[in-house]
Amino acid sequence: MDLKSESPDEYGDDVLVGGAAIAEYLFGSRELRRKVYYLEETSKLPIFRLGSMLRARKSLLSDYIKGQERRPVKLLQLQAQIAALSGTIDPLEQAGFDAAEARHLMAERRKELKDMSRR
């Protein structure tokens, strides 16, 4: 989007202000605002701060979600397998997972590999 071609009203309609507004847009509940703050710190969500307030453009959040929907599940499974075999969560963190999610995926994959080796 070209900011010069947008009027201030068009841009203002696209901006969500505050964690509660972003949570309502993403999760359908303003009460999940803490999750937004967590995701802002640990992921690549297109959220920014203006002063101390979180802000996000609806259009960028929608594009981000569409991109995540296109990510094949097989790719996520392969990334978890690579991480489990390499013994490091770096590949998963580079793929955009937060550290806790990466550790969880690694633990699941290690358990699967261990179960397979027992057969």
DSSP file (Angstrom, degrees, kcal/mol; ACC not computed):
  #  RESIDUE AA STRUCTURE BP1 BP2  ACC     N-H-->O    O-->H-N    N-H-->O    O-->H-N    TCO  KAPPA ALPHA  PHI   PSI    X-CA   Y-CA   Z-CA
    1    1 A M              0   0    0      0, 0.0     2,-0.7     0, 0.0     3,-0.1   0.000 360.0 360.0 360.0 137.6    0.0    0.0    0.0
    2    2 A D    >>  -     0   0    0      1,-0.2     3,-0.8     2,-0.0     4,-0.7  -0.823 360.0-157.9 -93.9 114.8    1.2    3.4   -0.9
    3    3 A L  G >4 S+     0   0    0     -2,-0.7     3,-0.6     1,-0.2    -1,-0.2   0.810  90.2  61.4 -63.4 -29.7    0.8    5.7    2.2
    4    4 A K  G 34 S+     0   0    0      1,-0.2    -1,-0.2    -3,-0.1    -2,-0.0   0.838 103.5  49.5 -66.7 -31.6    0.8    8.8   -0.1
    5    5 A S  G <4 S+     0   0    0     -3,-0.8     2,-0.3     2,-0.1    -1,-0.2   0.630  96.9  86.1 -83.8 -12.6   -2.3    7.7   -1.9
    6    6 A E  S << S-     0   0    0     -4,-0.7     0, 0.0    -3,-0.6     0, 0.0  -0.668  75.2-132.5 -89.3 141.0   -4.2    6.9    1.3
    7    7 A S     >  -     0   0    0     -2,-0.3     4,-2.0     1,-0.1     3,-0.3  -0.523  30.4-107.2 -81.0 160.1   -6.2    9.6    3.0
    8    8 A P  H  > S+     0   0    0      0, 0.0     4,-2.6     0, 0.0     5,-0.1   0.844 120.9  55.8 -56.4 -33.1   -5.7    9.9    6.8
    9    9 A D  H  > S+     0   0    0      2,-0.2     4,-1.8     1,-0.2     5,-0.1   0.904 106.4  49.1 -67.6 -39.7   -9.2    8.4    7.3
   10   10 A E  H  > S+     0   0    0     -3,-0.3     4,-0.7     2,-0.2    -1,-0.2   0.920 114.6  45.0 -64.3 -43.0   -8.3    5.3    5.3
   11   11 A Y  H >X S+     0   0    0     -4,-2.0     3,-0.9     1,-0.2     4,-0.6   0.911 111.3  53.2 -66.7 -42.7   -5.1    4.7    7.2
   12   12 A G  H >< S+     0   0    0     -4,-2.6     3,-0.6     1,-0.3    -1,-0.2   0.823 104.7  55.2 -62.8 -32.8   -6.8    5.4   10.5
   13   13 A D  H 3< S+     0   0    0     -4,-1.8    -1,-0.3     1,-0.2    -2,-0.2   0.715 107.0  51.8 -72.2 -20.3   -9.5    2.8    9.8
   14   14 A D  H << S+     0   0    0     -3,-0.9    44,-3.5    -4,-0.7     2,-0.4   0.574  93.3  89.4 -91.8 -10.5   -6.8    0.2    9.2
   15   15 A V  E <<  -A   57   0A   0     -4,-0.6     2,-0.5    -3,-0.6    42,-0.2  -0.756  58.6-157.4 -98.8 131.3   -4.9    0.7   12.5
   16   16 A L  E     -A   56   0A   0     40,-3.6    40,-1.8    -2,-0.4     2,-0.5  -0.896  13.3-153.3-100.2 132.8   -5.7   -1.1   15.7
   17   17 A V  E     +A   55   0A   0     -2,-0.5     4,-0.4    38,-0.2    38,-0.2  -0.934  52.9   9.0-114.8 121.9   -4.5    0.7   18.8
   18   18 A G  S  > S-     0   0    0     36,-3.4     4,-2.0    -2,-0.5     5,-0.2   0.130  83.6 -86.7  96.0 151.1   -3.7   -1.2   22.0
   19   19 A G  H  > S+     0   0    0      1,-0.2     4,-2.6     2,-0.2     5,-0.2   0.843 123.7  55.9 -60.2 -36.4   -3.2   -4.8   23.0
   20   20 A A  H  > S+     0   0    0      2,-0.2     4,-2.3     1,-0.2    -1,-0.2   0.909 107.9  47.1 -66.3 -42.1   -6.9   -5.3   23.7
   21   21 A A  H  > S+     0   0    0     -4,-0.4     4,-1.9     2,-0.2    -1,-0.2   0.897 114.0  47.6 -66.5 -39.8   -8.0   -4.1   20.2
   22   22 A I  H  X S+     0   0    0     -4,-2.0     4,-2.7     2,-0.2     5,-0.3   0.907 111.5  51.3 -66.8 -41.4   -5.4   -6.3   18.5
   23   23 A A  H  X>S+     0   0    0     -4,-2.6     4,-3.2     1,-0.2     6,-0.9   0.903 109.0  50.7 -62.1 -41.9   -6.5   -9.3   20.7
   24   24 A E  H  X5S+     0   0    0     -4,-2.3     4,-1.1     4,-0.2    -1,-0.2   0.906 112.7  46.6 -63.2 -40.4  -10.1   -8.7   19.7
   25   25 A Y  H  <5S+     0   0    0     -4,-1.9    -2,-0.2    -5,-0.2    -1,-0.2   0.921 122.9  33.5 -67.1 -44.3   -9.1   -8.7   16.0
   26   26 A L  H  <5S+     0   0    0     -4,-2.7    -2,-0.2    -5,-0.1    -3,-0.2   0.905 137.1  16.5 -79.3 -43.4   -6.9  -11.8   16.2
   27   27 A F  H  <5S-     0   0    0     -4,-3.2    -3,-0.2    -5,-0.3    -2,-0.2   0.493  95.8-116.5-115.0  -7.2   -8.6  -13.9   18.8
   28   28 A G  S  <<S+     0   0    0     -4,-1.1     2,-0.4    -5,-0.8    -4,-0.2   0.572  87.4  86.9  81.7   8.1  -12.1  -12.4   19.1
   29   29 A S    >   -     0   0    0     -6,-0.9     3,-1.2     1,-0.1    -2,-0.2  -0.973  61.5-155.1-145.8 127.3  -11.6  -11.4   22.8
   30   30 A R  G >  S+     0   0    0     -2,-0.4     3,-1.0     1,-0.2    -7,-0.2   0.731  93.2  73.1 -68.5 -21.2  -10.2   -8.3   24.3
   31   31 A E  G 3  S+     0   0    0      1,-0.3     3,-0.5     2,-0.1    -1,-0.2   0.630  83.1  68.5 -70.9 -12.5   -9.3  -10.3   27.4
   32   32 A L  G X>  +     0   0    0     -3,-1.2     4,-1.1     1,-0.2     3,-0.7   0.066  61.7 117.7 -93.4  25.8   -6.5  -12.1   25.5
   33   33 A R  H <>  +     0   0    0     -3,-1.0     4,-1.9     1,-0.2    -1,-0.2   0.818  67.2  61.8 -63.6 -30.7   -4.4   -8.9   25.3
   34   34 A R  H 3> S+     0   0    0     -3,-0.5     4,-2.3     1,-0.2    -1,-0.2   0.872  99.7  55.8 -62.8 -34.6   -1.6  -10.4   27.4
   35   35 A K  H <> S+     0   0    0     -3,-0.7     4,-2.9     1,-0.2    -1,-0.2   0.879 104.4  53.4 -63.5 -37.4   -1.2  -13.0   24.6
   36   36 A V  H  X S+     0   0    0     -4,-1.1     4,-2.3     2,-0.2    -2,-0.2   0.921 108.6  48.6 -63.4 -44.2   -0.7  -10.1   22.2
   37   37 A Y  H  X S+     0   0    0     -4,-1.9     4,-1.5     2,-0.2    -2,-0.2   0.898 112.3  49.3 -63.1 -39.7    2.1   -8.6   24.3
   38   38 A Y  H  X S+     0   0    0     -4,-2.3     4,-1.9     1,-0.2     3,-0.2   0.939 112.4  47.0 -63.3 -47.1    3.7  -12.0   24.6
   39   39 A L  H  X S+     0   0    0     -4,-2.9     4,-1.9     1,-0.2     6,-0.5   0.844 107.6  57.4 -64.6 -33.2    3.5  -12.6   20.8
   40   40 A E  H  < S+     0   0    0     -4,-2.3    -1,-0.2     1,-0.2    -2,-0.2   0.881 112.8  40.7 -64.0 -36.7    4.9   -9.1   20.2
   41   41 A E  H  < S+     0   0    0     -4,-1.5    -2,-0.2    -3,-0.2    -1,-0.2   0.797 125.7  32.6 -80.0 -29.9    8.0  -10.0   22.2
   42   42 A T  H  < S+     0   0    0     -4,-1.9     2,-0.2    -5,-0.1    -2,-0.2   0.491 113.4  41.4-112.9  -4.0    8.5  -13.5   20.9
   43   43 A S  S  < S-     0   0    0     -4,-1.9    54,-0.1    -5,-0.2    53,-0.0  -0.694  79.6-102.7-135.8-173.1    7.4  -13.6   17.3
   44   44 A K        +     0   0    0     52,-0.3    -4,-0.1    -2,-0.2    -5,-0.0  -0.034  57.5 149.9-105.6  29.8    7.4  -11.8   14.0
   45   45 A L        -     0   0    0     -6,-0.5     2,-2.6     1,-0.1    16,-0.1  -0.373  60.2-111.3 -59.3 140.8    3.8  -10.5   14.2
   46   46 A P  S    S+     0   0    0      0, 0.0    11,-0.6     0, 0.0     2,-0.4  -0.388  71.9 133.3 -77.3  68.8    3.6   -7.3   12.3
   47   47 A I  E     -B   56   0A   0     -2,-2.6     2,-0.3     9,-0.1     9,-0.2  -0.914  31.1-176.3-116.5 143.5    3.0   -5.2   15.4
   48   48 A F  E     -B   55   0A   0      7,-3.0     7,-3.0    -2,-0.4     2,-0.4  -0.911  20.4-123.2-136.3 165.2    4.7   -2.0   16.2
   49   49 A R  E     -B   54   0A   0     -2,-0.3     2,-0.5     5,-0.2     5,-0.2  -0.895  11.6-169.8-110.0 139.0    4.9    0.5   19.1
   50   50 A L  E >  S-B   53   0A   0      3,-2.3     3,-1.3    -2,-0.4     2,-0.5  -0.929  79.6 -39.9-123.0 102.9    4.2    4.2   18.8
   51   51 A G  T 3  S-     0   0    0     -2,-0.5    -2,-0.0     1,-0.2     0, 0.0  -0.683 123.7 -31.2  72.1-128.0    5.3    5.5   22.1
   52   52 A S  T 3  S+     0   0    0     -2,-0.5     2,-0.4    -3,-0.1    -1,-0.2   0.460 117.6  99.1-100.4  -1.6    4.2    3.0   24.7
   53   53 A M  E <   - B   0  50A   0     -3,-1.3    -3,-2.3   -35,-0.1     2,-0.2  -0.707  69.8-130.4 -92.2 133.6    1.1    1.8   22.8
   54   54 A L  E     - B   0  49A   0     -2,-0.4   -36,-3.4    -5,-0.2     2,-0.3  -0.555  31.3-179.6 -73.1 143.8    1.0   -1.3   20.6
   55   55 A R  E     +AB  17  48A   0     -7,-3.0    -7,-3.0   -38,-0.2     2,-0.3  -0.982   9.7 178.6-142.7 153.9   -0.4   -0.8   17.2
   56   56 A A  E     -AB  16  47A   0    -40,-1.8   -40,-3.6    -2,-0.3     2,-0.5  -0.986  28.1-123.5-153.3 147.4   -1.0   -3.0   14.2
   57   57 A R  E  >  -A   15   0A   0    -11,-0.6     4,-2.3    -2,-0.3   -42,-0.2  -0.811  17.3-142.2 -90.9 130.8   -2.5   -2.5   10.7
   58   58 A K  H  > S+     0   0    0    -44,-3.5     4,-2.7    -2,-0.5     5,-0.2   0.900 101.6  55.1 -57.5 -41.7   -5.4   -4.9   10.1
   59   59 A S  H  > S+     0   0    0    -45,-0.3     4,-2.1     1,-0.2    -1,-0.2   0.893 109.1  46.2 -62.4 -40.1   -4.2   -5.4    6.5
   60   60 A L  H  > S+     0   0    0      2,-0.2     4,-2.4     1,-0.2    -1,-0.2   0.890 112.3  50.5 -70.6 -38.5   -0.7   -6.5    7.6
   61   61 A L  H  X S+     0   0    0     -4,-2.3     4,-2.5     2,-0.2    -2,-0.2   0.915 111.1  49.5 -63.3 -41.8   -2.1   -8.8   10.2
   62   62 A S  H  X S+     0   0    0     -4,-2.7     4,-2.5     2,-0.2    -2,-0.2   0.915 111.4  48.5 -62.9 -43.0   -4.4  -10.4    7.6
   63   63 A D  H  X S+     0   0    0     -4,-2.1     4,-2.2     2,-0.2    -1,-0.2   0.900 111.1  50.9 -62.8 -40.9   -1.5  -10.8    5.2
   64   64 A Y  H  X S+     0   0    0     -4,-2.4     4,-2.0     2,-0.2    -2,-0.2   0.924 111.1  47.9 -61.9 -45.3    0.6  -12.4    8.0
   65   65 A I  H  X S+     0   0    0     -4,-2.5     4,-2.2     1,-0.2    -2,-0.2   0.913 110.3  51.7 -63.4 -43.6   -2.3  -14.8    8.8
   66   66 A K  H  X S+     0   0    0     -4,-2.5     4,-1.4     1,-0.2    -1,-0.2   0.901 109.2  51.2 -59.9 -40.7   -2.7  -15.7    5.1
   67   67 A G  H  X S+     0   0    0     -4,-2.2     4,-0.6     1,-0.2    -1,-0.2   0.886 109.4  49.6 -63.3 -39.2    1.0  -16.4    4.9
   68   68 A Q  H >< S+     0   0    0     -4,-2.0     3,-0.6     1,-0.2    -1,-0.2   0.858 107.1  55.4 -67.8 -35.1    0.8  -18.7    7.9
   69   69 A E  H 3< S+     0   0    0     -4,-2.2    -1,-0.2     1,-0.2    -2,-0.2   0.816 104.8  53.7 -67.2 -29.2   -2.1  -20.6    6.4
   70   70 A R  H 3< S+     0   0    0     -4,-1.4    -1,-0.2    -5,-0.2    -2,-0.2   0.648  82.5 105.1 -79.9 -15.4   -0.1  -21.3    3.3
   71   71 A R  S << S-     0   0    0     -3,-0.6     2,-0.1    -4,-0.6     5,-0.0  -0.525  77.7-123.3 -68.1 121.1    2.8  -22.8    5.3
   72   72 A P     >  -     0   0    0      0, 0.0     4,-1.2     0, 0.0     3,-0.4  -0.388   4.6-135.0 -69.5 142.9    2.5  -26.5    4.8
   73   73 A V  H  > S+     0   0    0      1,-0.2     4,-2.1     2,-0.2     5,-0.2   0.850 104.6  63.0 -64.0 -34.5    2.2  -28.7    7.9
   74   74 A K  H  > S+     0   0    0      1,-0.2     4,-2.6     2,-0.2    -1,-0.2   0.894  98.8  55.2 -57.8 -39.9    4.8  -31.1    6.5
   75   75 A L  H  > S+     0   0    0     -3,-0.4     4,-2.5     1,-0.2    -1,-0.2   0.911 106.8  50.0 -60.8 -42.5    7.4  -28.3    6.5
   76   76 A L  H  X S+     0   0    0     -4,-1.2     4,-2.1     1,-0.2    -1,-0.2   0.900 111.0  49.4 -62.8 -40.4    6.7  -27.7   10.2
   77   77 A Q  H  X S+     0   0    0     -4,-2.1     4,-2.1     2,-0.2    -2,-0.2   0.904 111.1  49.2 -66.3 -40.5    7.2  -31.4   10.9
   78   78 A L  H  X S+     0   0    0     -4,-2.6     4,-2.7     2,-0.2    -2,-0.2   0.900 109.6  51.9 -64.7 -40.5   10.4  -31.5    9.0
   79   79 A Q  H  X S+     0   0    0     -4,-2.5     4,-2.3     1,-0.2    -1,-0.2   0.902 110.0  49.3 -62.8 -40.0   11.7  -28.4   10.9
   80   80 A A  H  X S+     0   0    0     -4,-2.1     4,-2.4     2,-0.2    -1,-0.2   0.891 111.1  49.9 -65.4 -38.8   10.9  -30.2   14.2
   81   81 A Q  H  X S+     0   0    0     -4,-2.1     4,-2.5     2,-0.2     5,-0.2   0.918 110.5  49.4 -66.4 -42.9   12.7  -33.3   13.0
   82   82 A I  H  X S+     0   0    0     -4,-2.7     4,-2.5     1,-0.2     6,-0.2   0.924 112.3  48.6 -60.0 -44.9   15.8  -31.3   12.0
   83   83 A A  H  X>S+     0   0    0     -4,-2.3     4,-1.6     1,-0.2     5,-1.0   0.913 111.8  48.9 -62.8 -42.7   15.8  -29.6   15.3
   84   84 A A  H  <5S+     0   0    0     -4,-2.4    -1,-0.2     1,-0.2    -2,-0.2   0.901 114.9  44.6 -65.2 -40.2   15.5  -32.9   17.2
   85   85 A L  H  <5S+     0   0    0     -4,-2.5    -1,-0.2     1,-0.2    -2,-0.2   0.857 115.7  46.1 -73.0 -34.1   18.3  -34.5   15.2
   86   86 A S  H  <5S-     0   0    0     -4,-2.5    -1,-0.2    -5,-0.2    -2,-0.2   0.698 102.4-132.5 -82.0 -18.3   20.6  -31.5   15.5
   87   87 A G  T  <5S+     0   0    0     -4,-1.6     2,-0.3     1,-0.2    -3,-0.2   0.656  72.4  97.3  77.5  14.7   19.9  -31.1   19.2
   88   88 A T      < -     0   0    0     -5,-1.0    -1,-0.2    -6,-0.2     4,-0.2  -0.974  65.8-146.0-136.0 150.7   19.4  -27.4   18.9
   89   89 A I  S  > S+     0   0    0     -2,-0.3     4,-2.6     1,-0.2     3,-0.4   0.438  74.8 102.3 -92.8   1.1   16.3  -25.2   18.5
   90   90 A D  H  > S+     0   0    0      1,-0.2     4,-2.8     2,-0.2     5,-0.2   0.892  77.3  53.2 -53.0 -46.1   18.0  -22.7   16.3
   91   91 A P  H  > S+     0   0    0      0, 0.0     4,-1.1     0, 0.0    -1,-0.2   0.892 112.6  45.3 -59.6 -36.9   16.4  -24.0   13.0
   92   92 A L  H  4>S+     0   0    0     -3,-0.4     5,-2.2    -4,-0.2     4,-0.3   0.912 112.3  49.7 -71.9 -41.2   13.0  -23.6   14.6
   93   93 A E  H ><5S+     0   0    0     -4,-2.6     3,-1.3     1,-0.2    -1,-0.2   0.889 109.8  52.4 -64.0 -37.4   13.7  -20.2   16.0
   94   94 A Q  H 3<5S+     0   0    0     -4,-2.8    -1,-0.2     1,-0.3    -2,-0.2   0.797 103.7  58.3 -66.8 -27.3   14.9  -19.1   12.6
   95   95 A A  T 3<5S-     0   0    0     -4,-1.1    -1,-0.3    -5,-0.2    -2,-0.2   0.498 129.4 -95.8 -80.8  -2.8   11.7  -20.4   11.1
   96   96 A G  T < 5S+     0   0    0     -3,-1.3   -52,-0.3     1,-0.3     2,-0.2   0.474  78.9 135.9 106.4   2.5    9.8  -18.0   13.3
   97   97 A F      < -     0   0    0     -5,-2.2    -1,-0.3   -54,-0.1     2,-0.1  -0.558  55.1-119.8 -78.8 146.8    8.8  -20.2   16.3
   98   98 A D     >  -     0   0    0     -2,-0.2     4,-2.5     1,-0.1     5,-0.2  -0.467  32.6-103.1 -78.8 164.3    9.2  -18.7   19.8
   99   99 A A  H  > S+     0   0    0      1,-0.2     4,-2.6     2,-0.2     5,-0.2   0.864 119.2  50.4 -59.6 -41.5   11.6  -20.6   22.1
  100  100 A A  H  > S+     0   0    0      1,-0.2     4,-2.1     2,-0.2    -1,-0.2   0.917 112.9  46.0 -65.3 -42.8    8.9  -22.3   24.1
  101  101 A E  H  > S+     0   0    0      2,-0.2     4,-2.5     1,-0.2    -2,-0.2   0.891 112.4  51.7 -66.6 -38.8    7.1  -23.6   21.1
  102  102 A A  H  X S+     0   0    0     -4,-2.5     4,-2.5     2,-0.2    -2,-0.2   0.917 109.9  48.7 -63.8 -44.0   10.4  -24.7   19.5
  103  103 A R  H  X S+     0   0    0     -4,-2.6     4,-2.6     2,-0.2    -1,-0.2   0.904 111.1  51.0 -62.3 -40.4   11.3  -26.7   22.7
  104  104 A H  H  X S+     0   0    0     -4,-2.1     4,-2.3     2,-0.2    -2,-0.2   0.931 111.2  46.8 -62.7 -46.6    7.9  -28.3   22.7
  105  105 A L  H  X S+     0   0    0     -4,-2.5     4,-2.5     1,-0.2    -2,-0.2   0.900 112.6  50.5 -62.7 -40.7    8.2  -29.4   19.1
  106  106 A M  H  X S+     0   0    0     -4,-2.5     4,-2.8     2,-0.2     5,-0.2   0.929 109.9  49.6 -62.6 -45.4   11.7  -30.7   19.7
  107  107 A A  H  X S+     0   0    0     -4,-2.6     4,-2.1     1,-0.2    -2,-0.2   0.908 111.6  49.0 -61.9 -42.2   10.5  -32.7   22.8
  108  108 A E  H  X S+     0   0    0     -4,-2.3     4,-2.2     1,-0.2    -1,-0.2   0.933 113.4  46.4 -62.0 -45.6    7.6  -34.2   20.8
  109  109 A R  H  X S+     0   0    0     -4,-2.5     4,-2.7     1,-0.2    -2,-0.2   0.897 110.7  51.9 -67.4 -39.7    9.9  -35.2   17.9
  110  110 A R  H  X S+     0   0    0     -4,-2.8     4,-2.5     1,-0.2    -1,-0.2   0.904 109.7  50.5 -61.3 -40.4   12.5  -36.7   20.2
  111  111 A K  H  X S+     0   0    0     -4,-2.1     4,-2.6    -5,-0.2    -2,-0.2   0.920 110.7  49.1 -63.6 -43.4    9.8  -38.8   21.9
  112  112 A E  H  X S+     0   0    0     -4,-2.2     4,-2.2     1,-0.2    -2,-0.2   0.926 112.5  47.7 -60.9 -44.9    8.6  -40.0   18.5
  113  113 A L  H  X S+     0   0    0     -4,-2.7     4,-1.9     2,-0.2    -2,-0.2   0.883 111.9  50.1 -64.6 -38.3   12.1  -40.9   17.4
  114  114 A K  H  X S+     0   0    0     -4,-2.5     4,-1.1     2,-0.2    -1,-0.2   0.916 110.7  49.2 -65.7 -43.2   12.8  -42.7   20.7
  115  115 A D  H  X S+     0   0    0     -4,-2.6     4,-0.6     1,-0.2     3,-0.4   0.884 110.2  51.8 -63.2 -38.5    9.5  -44.7   20.3
  116  116 A M  H >< S+     0   0    0     -4,-2.2     3,-0.8     1,-0.2    -1,-0.2   0.872 106.3  53.9 -65.2 -37.3   10.5  -45.6   16.7
  117  117 A S  H 3< S+     0   0    0     -4,-1.9    -1,-0.2     1,-0.2    -2,-0.2   0.735 102.1  58.8 -72.1 -21.1   13.9  -46.8   17.8
  118  118 A R  H 3<        0   0    0     -4,-1.1    -1,-0.2    -3,-0.4    -2,-0.2   0.690 360.0 360.0 -78.4 -19.3   12.3  -49.2   20.4
  119  119 A R    <<        0   0    0     -3,-0.8    -1,-0.2    -4,-0.6    -2,-0.1   0.482 360.0 360.0 -74.4 360.0   10.3  -51.0   17.7
